Amino acid sequence: MGFLLLSVDEIAGMHESLNSVTEISWAVPGAVVGALVGGAYLMFLLQIERRTAMQFVIGGAVFLGGAVGVELYTEPYLHNDQLNTLAYNLWTAVEEGMEMAGVLIFLQALLRYMKREANGRAFEVALRD
């Protein structure tokens, strides 16, 4: 459900709408929600293999670093009406790249976890090392 919401938000731009109705950046409550979601999965992360847990955390950190960190860093471009500049567009590429990289790191760890847990049952996932 979380990934579905993130996908809808990416297309619809719901978080940008939040910026138009409040003084604080959407990234501040976004960081709080990210921390709460991470905390909700803490017990799960402590129960799985350490390497997989670390990859999940790294993937989430890279994703949030792009989505929230770069967004906060580029706030001055919005306030100074500099959204149509090379610098802002390059930072946007960094932000989107970090989000995609975080998802890829997470998905690789998830597929490896699924393969280990399947133990040859109903399906098999083949990954190249």
C-alpha positions as CSV (number, residue, x, y, z in Angstrom):
1,M,0.0,0.0,0.0
2,G,2.9,2.3,0.8
3,F,4.5,1.9,-2.6
4,L,1.1,2.4,-4.3
5,L,0.6,5.6,-2.4
6,L,4.1,6.8,-3.4
7,S,3.4,6.0,-7.0
8,V,0.1,7.8,-7.1
9,D,1.8,10.8,-5.4
10,E,4.6,10.8,-7.9
11,I,2.0,11.1,-10.8
12,A,-0.5,13.3,-9.1
13,G,1.9,15.6,-7.2
14,M,0.0,15.5,-4.0
15,H,3.0,16.5,-1.9
16,E,3.4,19.6,-4.0
17,S,-0.2,20.5,-3.2
18,L,0.6,20.3,0.5
19,N,3.2,23.0,0.0
20,S,0.5,25.4,-1.3
21,V,-1.6,25.1,1.9
22,T,1.0,25.2,4.6
23,E,4.1,27.2,5.5
24,I,6.3,24.2,6.2
25,S,7.7,22.0,3.4
26,W,6.0,18.7,2.8
27,A,9.4,17.1,3.3
28,V,9.2,17.8,7.1
29,P,6.1,15.7,7.7
30,G,7.4,13.3,5.0
31,A,10.5,12.7,7.1
32,V,8.3,12.0,10.1
33,V,6.2,9.5,8.2
34,G,9.3,7.9,6.9
35,A,10.7,7.5,10.4
36,L,7.4,6.1,11.7
37,V,7.2,3.6,8.9
38,G,10.8,2.6,9.5
39,G,10.1,2.2,13.3
40,A,7.0,0.0,12.5
41,Y,9.3,-2.4,10.7
42,L,12.0,-2.4,13.3
43,M,11.0,-5.7,14.8
44,F,10.9,-7.3,11.4
45,L,14.3,-6.0,10.5
46,L,15.7,-7.4,13.8
47,Q,14.3,-10.9,13.0
48,I,15.7,-11.3,9.5
49,E,19.3,-11.9,8.3
50,R,21.5,-8.9,9.1
51,R,22.7,-8.4,5.5
52,T,19.1,-8.3,4.2
53,A,18.0,-5.9,6.9
54,M,21.0,-3.6,6.2
55,Q,20.1,-3.6,2.5
56,F,16.5,-2.7,3.3
57,V,17.7,0.1,5.5
58,I,20.2,1.4,3.0
59,G,17.6,1.3,0.2
60,G,15.2,3.2,2.4
61,A,17.8,5.7,3.4
62,V,18.9,6.4,-0.2
63,F,15.2,6.8,-1.2
64,L,14.4,9.2,1.6
65,G,17.7,11.0,1.1
66,G,16.6,11.8,-2.4
67,A,12.9,12.4,-1.7
68,V,13.3,14.4,1.5
69,G,16.9,15.4,1.7
70,V,17.3,16.8,-1.8
71,E,13.9,18.3,-1.6
72,L,14.8,20.3,1.5
73,Y,18.1,21.3,0.0
74,T,16.4,22.7,-3.1
75,E,13.7,24.7,-1.2
76,P,15.5,28.0,-1.8
77,Y,15.1,27.5,-5.6
78,L,11.3,27.5,-5.0
79,H,11.3,30.5,-2.8
80,N,13.5,32.5,-5.1
81,D,11.5,31.5,-8.3
82,Q,14.5,29.7,-9.8
83,L,12.7,26.4,-10.7
84,N,13.5,26.8,-14.4
85,T,17.3,26.9,-14.0
86,L,20.0,24.4,-14.8
87,A,21.1,24.0,-11.2
88,Y,17.5,23.1,-10.1
89,N,17.0,20.7,-12.9
90,L,20.3,19.0,-12.1
91,W,19.2,18.6,-8.5
92,T,15.9,17.2,-9.7
93,A,17.8,14.5,-11.6
94,V,19.8,13.7,-8.5
95,E,16.6,13.5,-6.5
96,E,14.9,11.1,-8.9
97,G,18.1,9.1,-9.4
98,M,18.4,8.6,-5.6
99,E,14.8,7.6,-5.4
100,M,15.2,5.0,-8.2
101,A,18.5,3.7,-6.7
102,G,16.8,3.3,-3.3
103,V,14.0,1.3,-4.8
104,L,16.4,-0.9,-6.8
105,I,18.5,-1.6,-3.7
106,F,15.4,-2.5,-1.8
107,L,14.0,-4.7,-4.6
108,Q,17.2,-6.6,-4.9
109,A,17.3,-7.3,-1.2
110,L,13.6,-8.3,-1.3
111,L,14.0,-10.7,-4.1
112,R,17.0,-12.4,-2.4
113,Y,14.9,-12.6,0.8
114,M,12.0,-14.2,-1.1
115,K,14.3,-16.7,-2.8
116,R,15.8,-17.7,0.5
117,E,12.5,-18.0,2.3
118,A,10.9,-20.0,-0.6
119,N,13.2,-23.0,0.0
120,G,12.3,-24.5,-3.5
121,R,8.5,-24.2,-2.9
122,A,5.9,-22.9,-5.4
123,F,8.2,-20.4,-7.2
124,E,11.8,-19.5,-7.8
125,V,13.6,-16.2,-8.3
126,A,16.8,-16.2,-10.3
127,L,19.2,-13.4,-9.6
128,R,22.7,-12.9,-11.1
129,D,25.5,-12.0,-8.7
